[in-house]
Amino acid sequence: MKLNKDDVQSLAMAVLNTFNLTDLVISKETALDELRDDVISEFDDLNSEDTKKTRLEHFKIEGANLDDYSERLLCLDEDRKILYGIRHMGGNKEIPFVQLTPNFSIDSKSEALEVYKSIKSELGVFNPLYLNFWTKDEVDADFLGSTYMVSTSQKFKELRPWFDESGLEFEDISSDSYYDWYKRGYDEFHADFPELEKKVTVNSADSMRESLEQGLLKFVNIDGEKIGLIAAEQSELLGHDGIYFLEIYIKRKWKGKRLAKAIQRKFVEKFTEGHEFIWGTIDFSNLPSYKTAFSNGRRPIRYECFVKLNGS
């Protein structure tokens, strides 16, 4: 199955409307070009035989077959269509959910559940726990997941330095040798806060490889002591130049000293040119990271919404 041009356009426009762009200078046409490509590439990739086979063999869901992993487009009525398929939160087979990408807006739990009635029978083999959709504002949902937090590098550079920035130094990381040190720190964090283990997850070395190769993975030092690391990568936001924050990790000993916001601001000042969007996704329940971003002028522009299904 292929998406036709009109379907791609209507889906891309609806996705764009899940971003609150009121305070951002964004070219709508550039954004739509990017989103059209995203819709097509994700749909084609998820429907490729290789991808479906890989997912089938990886998750090993009893009773599931190759076609159950297909991404599907359903016509709900004359104007409304919805793209949907199964996902697993954090790659965990025990947390299946249904991702909904409509060509219209879903603004509440009740609307999502109404849509689900039309597709429920096709996904029963997975026993999904949640429905998932995106909105530009906080809406009626059971809980929120990732939140897009955005500003610009120019606005970062206009901020006054935080009082503790002067003692911070960045050290280049040139190989994967940092990773064991970094992962041990997360193991300590999850031991202290086990309730966050599935939401505030450690990044894999592979996921930070591009950051490493771009020279945007750095140790953070104070007086020669490694107190943490920061990882970012060049990544466009809606087709516009951007720097995406992957990680700000601070060792247990140095937590609670309000260093994260200073590390982030000084990093942007030193390693960006001034025209980029500064962005990243933060789990809505990760209050410390949310506060760090907010302190530096980043604002939420998109929310991932989850609705519980019966039995979840």
GUBA-160230 format. One record per residue: residue in three letters; x, y, z of N, C-alpha, C in turn. Coordinates in steps of 0.001 Angstrom, whole numbers, plus 500000, padded with zeros to 6 digits. Layout:
# GUBA-160230
alaXYZXYZXYZ/...
***
This chain:
# GUBA-160230
met500832498800500000500000500000500000500867501250500000/lys500473502241499202501170503517499146500207504637499504/leu500732505677500106499928506851500394499860507735499156/asn498668508226498832498594509131497696498970510547498122/lys499152511413497139499644512763497393498722513543498324/asp497414513419498113496463514153498950496493513675500396/asp496634512358500577496707511820501936497956512333502648/val499077512312501944500326512789502548500204514258502941/gln499614515059502058499474516482502342498575516727503553/ser497444516043503615496519516283504732497094515787506047/leu497826514682506019498463514183507234499567515132507696/ala500378515603506752501467516522507105500920517821507694/met499846518345507128499258519579507655498715519372509062/ala498103518207509298497582517919510635498711517766511647/val499807517121511237500964516994512136501526518379512454/leu501644519235511446502143520591511685501274521327512702/asn499976521056512668499064521715513603499174521186515030/thr499996520149515240500254519684516607501438520418517230/phe502005521379516510503077522229517026502518523626517272/asn502778524169518442502406525553518733503561526453518297/leu503399527100517156504484527876516555504302529376516759/thr503450529772517696503111531178517898504341532060518085/asp505309531582518845506472532410519181507723532036518390/leu507563531226517345508712530784516557508581531257515112/val509687531682514532509696532081513128510021530845512295/ile508970530269511736509080529022510990508457529214509616/ser509139528769508574508545528741507246507591527550507162/lys506304527835506981505306526770506929505584525812505781/glu505984526361504624506217525484503470507429524580503694/thr508481525142504312509651524316504634509269523213505611/ala508468523589506611508024522598507592507191521506506939/leu506285521896506045505441520899505370506266519988504468/asp507272520542503807508165519695502993508801518612503855/glu509299519027505031509933518079505942508931517041506439/leu507753517483506809506760516559507363506207515612506313/arg506053516091505090505621515179504019506629514055503843/asp507906514415503834508954513392503717508913512433504897/asp508692512974506106508642512135507306507477511144507240/val506312511626506825505133510756506746505387509610505778/ile505922509935504607506168508907503586507226507922504043/ser508348508441504569509459507551504927509089506628506075/glu508375507151507087507988506297508207506980505239507762/phe506020505637506950505012504702506459505667503596505631/asp506546503984504717507206502989503856508120502079504652/asp508843502662505615509757501847506420509005500827507263/leu507951501274507941507205500362508814506479499280508019/asn506176499566506768505483498579505951506419497723505098/ser507716497952505201508652497110504457508692495717505079/glu508871494727504237508904493346504730510033493146505733/asp511177493777505488512318493625506402512000494177507789/thr511381495372507837511058495966509133510017495144509873/lys508989494711509163507944493910509816508517492584510325/lys509390491991509552509998490728509990510884490947511210/thr511644492036511198512514492345512337511695492546513607/arg510612493284513512509764493539514684509092492248515155/leu508626491451514221507977490183514572508932489279515339/glu510163489165514847511143488280515471511685488858516774/his511727490183516877512255490815518091511272490718519247/phe510008491067519004509042491130520096508433489774520436/lys508349488899519438507856487532519682506502487530520427/ile505558488309519910504224488369520500503439487133520068/glu502954486388521041502231485162520731501001485465519878/gly500877484754518764499728484900517884499869485974516834/ala500917486810516924501097487891515948501716487356514668/asn501338487957513546501959487615512270502523488871511619/leu503140488684510464503838489782509796502919490981509541/asp501721490716509060500817491807508699500314492592509905/asp500359491991511087499915492717512282500787493935512561/tyr502011493942512033502920495067512249502817496122511149/ser501846495962510255501660496943509182501180498273509735/glu501584499334509079501038500659509334499874500846508376/arg498714501260508893497502501280508076496895502672508037/leu496188502945506935495430504175506780493956503808506661/leu493136504406507523491706504116507537490917505386507258/cys489929505266506373489015506362506092487842506263507070/leu487726507243507959486656507235508960485347507774508401/asp485449508787507563484275509334506885484769510083505648/glu483941510949505103484289511604503837485571512417503927/asp485829513025505083486984513914505211488083513393506135/arg487726512560507089488683512196508133489335510839507850/lys490656510846507937491439509624507798492424509537508955/ile492844508320509244493798508147510342494817507081510000/leu496062507419510259497181506493510125497423505894511504/tyr497610504581511577497762503967512894498592502694512803/gly499166502317513947499956501098514032500410500853515449/ile500952499682515676501379499291517020502792499795517300/arg503037500195518541504361500585519012504594499923520367/his505829499961520841506158499442522170507006500476522882/met506528500961524009507189502052524719508589501653525159/gly509564502437524716510947502147525063511438500810524542/gly510739500278523506511107498965522981510730497822523892/asn509882498067524885509490497051525866508226496336525386/lys508316495046525133507175494288524620506009494259525595/glu506283494560526853505229494548527870504420495854527890/ile504825496839527089504108498125527082503719498487525647/pro502793497725525070502338498050523709501340499200523716/phe501418500030522703500427501097522559500148501336521077/val499050502012520804498644502300519433498924503767519134/gln499720504006518112500001505382517718498968505828516693/leu498345506969516956497329507541516083497875508797515419/thr497853508834514088498249510025513344497098510395512419/pro496228511291512845495056511636512049495326512798511097/asn494442512965510108494519514164509271493584515243509803/phe493217515094511070492399516067511792492964516138513209/ser492416516978514042492955517097515400492189516201516360/ile492935515536517238492361514823518376492713515656519602/asp491701516110520315491935517053521395491494516558522762/ser491112515290522859490665514800524158490726513281524203/lys490657512775525411490634511333525637489427510697524961/ser488287511323525087487066510741524523487137510639523000/glu487742511635522356487881511592520899488803510451520478/ala489896510264521200490827509184520882490154507822521038/leu489410507657522122488733506377522361487667506115521316/glu487008507151520834485998506980519787486650506488518492/val487794507065518149488536506618516964488959505161517121/tyr489391504797518311489904503449518551488851502376518281/lys487593502702518450486534501716518198486595501171516771/ser487064501995515835487100501600514428488279500703514081/ile489291500647514948490503499880514626490823498817515665/lys490052498774516719490345497904517862490531496451517464/ser489668495939516586489691494511516252490978494097515552/glu491625495030514862492825494693514103494064494587514981/leu493991495106516197495184495180517040495062494353518313/gly494015493557518403493757492804519617494859491846520014/val495599491323519042496645490354519359497712490961520272/phe497859492290520232498888492953521040498394493337522438/asn497089493309522650496525493775523922497109495129524314/pro496966496136523449497592497440523731497077498052525020/leu497980498742525709497646499370526986497204500814526831/tyr497671501472525760497414502903525622497162503282524160/leu496532504430523996496497505152522728497450506328522846/asn498023506715521716499023507775521700498715508748520578/phe498759510054520885498597511084519862499294512347520346/trp499457513323519455500198514550519771499280515763519674/thr499531516755520532498762517996520513499685519185520758/lys499209520373520379500022521582520604499785522192521978/asp498751521734522670498442522222524007498215521037524939/glu498309521281526228497931520244527192496427519997527073/val496048518725526944494638518388526794494258517293527782/asp493002516935527744492488515868528590493086514536528143/ala494024514004528910494652512714528635494983512073529978/asp495263510789529972495591510123531235496976510503531729/phe497911510676530797499214511233531162499913511722529914/leu500893512588530121501679513142529024503050512483528998/gly503565512287527800504885511690527632505908512743527252/ser506503512595526088507527513539525645506925514900525339/thr507678515940525686507277517318525429508389518005524654/tyr508060518606523513509033519384522759509276520699523490/met510536520964523842510924522212524510511882522965523586/val511526524187523203512222524867522110512531526320522452/ser513701526770521993514061528178521975514978528372520766/thr515737529446520755516729529666519702518084529917520344/ser519131529627519584520467529857520138520710531348520379/gln520103532208519552520268533644519755519685534070521102/lys518516533554521446517906533894522733518746533370523895/phe519344532179523724520250531660524757521413532628524969/lys521984533084523867523165533934523960522838535297524578/glu521580535691524500521165536975525081520916536878526581/leu520803535655527095520602535485528529521869535867529298/arg521707536407530483522859536665531333523411535333531828/pro524739535183531854525317533924532360524858533649533785/trp524644532366534077524305531983535441525533532159536333/phe525306532366537603526393532756538509527511531728538575/asp527200530447538314528210529401538473528800528929537144/glu528591529698536063529125529286534759530638529424534669/ser531195530377535374532612530686535180533522529509535509/gly533100528640536424533943527509536802533770526277535927/leu532848526333534968532584525165534123533550525113532951/glu534037523917532676534895523696531508534403522474530757/phe534487522527529434534086521405528590535320520685528067/glu535248519365528079536359518529527613535859517628526494/asp536590517615525387536187516792524243536165515312524607/ile535188514603524063535127513143524158535332512605522751/ser536293511711522590536666511281521244536456509795520985/ser535961509061521989535719507626521802534603507178522734/asp534229505902522621533164505361523462533630505006524874/ser534867505337525215535392504962526525534638505637527671/tyr533944506716527380533178507427528412531983506621528894/tyr531507505655528081530158505135528257529953504377529575/asp530914503558529969530743502807531218530594503749532408/trp531389504805532415531298505815533481529917506456533507/tyr529436506807532338528117507436532203527008506485532641/lys527069505219532213526019504270532556525993503966534054/arg527168503887534680527207503667536130526467504772536873/gly526586505978536379525878507096536999524369506924536906/tyr523899506428535788522456506185535644521997505025536526/asp522843504036536665522497502922537560522283503446538979/glu523135504355539410522977504968540734521677505767540812/phe521395506524539754520182507348539730518928506478539823/his518903505380539071517727504506539093517600503759540422/ala518733503511541073518664502911542409518031503887543405/asp518302505181543228517728506208544096516265506483543767/phe515937506397542449514583506727541996514057505631541064/pro513757504464541603513327503342540757512058503627539970/glu511227504526540472509978504841539778510219505547538445/leu511444506075538240511767506781536998512572505938536007/glu512823504689536358513711503870535526513197503713534099/lys511871503579533936511317503374532596511045504678531861/lys511045505793532571510758507078531934512005507902531689/val512929507900532638514185508634532481515260507585532227/thr515462507290530945516290506137530575517692506567530154/val518614505646530311519979505880529868520025505757528342/asn520740506660527698520917506579526250521931505487525919/ser521731504832524804522714503853524348523901504579523725/ala525029503883523662526212504463523000525911504753521537/asp525138503871520903524792504079519495523972505349519301/ser523039505609520242522182506784520089522958508085520257/met524125508019520899524935509228521094526138509280520146/arg526201508318519219527350508257518304527443509484517411/glu526297509937516908526331511111516028526791512343516786/ser526346512467518020526810513563518867528324513512519029/leu528837512312519266530281512104519396531001512516518115/glu530493512065516968531149512331515685531082513807515303/gln530048514504515774529923515929515456530694516816516429/gly531348516207517415532085516992518397531194517711519387/leu529968517205519571529008517839520476528711516968521690/leu529626516054521977529564515255523204530766515662524059/lys530490516204525248531555516785526064531431516351527520/phe532580516096528157532603516037529615532450517458530148/val531845517562531320531773518841532024532653518728533266/asn533596519648533415534551519618534525534442520880535389/ile534746520705536655534961521835537568536268521573538307/asp537219522482538161538540522332538797539159520972538483/gly539020520535537219539627519290536777538843518041537121/glu537754518170537854536936517000538207535774516846537230/lys535594515620536742534471515347535851533193515285536677/ile532314516232536425531071516271537186529871515799536364/gly530077515613535059528964515173534221529341515218532761/leu528328515128531922528549515271530487527311515878529851/ile527510516392528642526406516949527862526536516441526440/ala525398516101525840525385515570524485524315516281523673/ala524708516755522495523773517381521573524143516940520163/glu523258517207519225523585516901517842522878517884516920/gln523444518071515752522804518900514740521586518142514207/ser520415518695514428519185518031514020518134519085513715/glu517585519040512526516630520057512109515327519972512897/leu514713521117513088513364521205513636512461521714512521/leu511578520846512049510643521208510973511376521803509770/gly512510521184509429513254521596508251514173522778508449/his514289523282509674515140524428509985516312523977510850/asp517463524637510683518664524247511421518389524196512919/gly518886523158513548518653523025514966519753522261515671/ile519824522457516969520682521681517860519759520968518838/tyr519836519663518835518953518833519651519721518326520866/phe519191518589522064519836518110523277519414516668523564/leu520406515796523620520164514396523959520276514149525456/glu521196514841526094521521514482527471522236515608528189/ile521854515823529426522685516548530391522722515661531627/tyr523873515045531846524034514133532981524964514780534004/ile524555514743535263525374515278536355525520514203537429/lys526744514005537891526993512995538915526216513303540189/arg525900512238540913525096512354542137525652513424543084/lys526960513435543260527609514367544188527306515830543851/trp527076516103542549526923517480542104525477517860541797/lys524569516929541996523156517247541779522645518203542851/gly521586518910542517520982519823543476521691521149543617/lys522683521388542774523437522647542852523074523595541710/arg521991523286541008521472524127539916522512524336538809/leu523280523279538538524319523388537523523817523109536111/ala522745522336535978522294521902534649521977523093533750/lys521289524102534288520922525248533454522160526041533036/ala523174526095533912524417526790533571525182526024532500/ile525218524694532627525901523857531635525250524032530273/gln523927523990530259523209524099528990523435525465528332/arg523301526537529092523453527866528497524870528104527980/lys525877527694528781527255527922528368527611527083527155/phe527074525859527082527293525001525914526773525684524652/val525553526216524723524968526889523557525803528103523166/glu526253528861524145527072530042523855528352529665523125/lys528989528571523532530295528199522993530214527421521680/phe529174526630521465529198525662520369528079525827519351/thr527389526974519362526396527229518320526693528561517653/glu526084528774516493526398529955515684525420531102515902/gly524231530820516445523299531904516733521991531851515975/his521931531039514902520706531004514088519882529731514319/glu520388528799515094519739527491515212518597527508516232/phe517657526621516029516702526305517086517384525387518093/ile517168525637519364517658524770520429516454523997520940/trp516508522684520830515316521919521163515674520538521696/gly514658519884522190514793518526522693513440518081523206/thr513312516785523436512082516257524019512380515811525443/ile511508516207526353511670515913527780510404515229528267/asp510568514123528999509399513479529561508708514440530509/phe507398514553530366506641515537531136506796515325532643/ser507057514086533050507200513795534484508603514077535008/asn509530514384534109510909514663534501511036516146534860/leu510548516492536042510458517890536445511810518610536478/pro512892517992536973514177518704536973514628519126535570/ser514515518209534597514923518555533228514008519608532632/tyr512720519514532932511758520496532446512107521879532985/lys512421521957534287512763523246534899514054523812534323/thr515027522934534048516287523389533455516036524050532120/ala515269523369531261514965523918529942514199525233530064/phe513211525255530939512377526447531105513199527630531601/ser514148527367532496514990528442533037515785529145531943/asn516109528396530888516886528968529791516009529422528630/gly514720529585528891513845530167527883513211529199526919/arg513494527912527063512832526945526199511383526768526657/arg510491526662525698509077526573526014508452525347525340/pro507428524779525988506773523600525391505946523996524177/ile506121523277523083505340523579521876504590522352521347/arg504804521183521975504130519972521485504126518931522593/tyr502976518260522765502808517302523851502405515924523305/glu503040514907523848502671513529523533501647513065524565/cys500475512653524101499372512297524998499131510777524990/phe498848510252526168498530508835526304497174508670526964/val496380507758526428495076507416526977495075505939527325/lys494681505629528542494648504244528980493477503497528341/leu493749502245527961492713501369527460492249500450528586/asn491130499835528431490590498965529472491614497949529910/gly491789497843531233492702496835531776494109497344531970/ser494410498559531476495791499087531612495907499890532891/
***
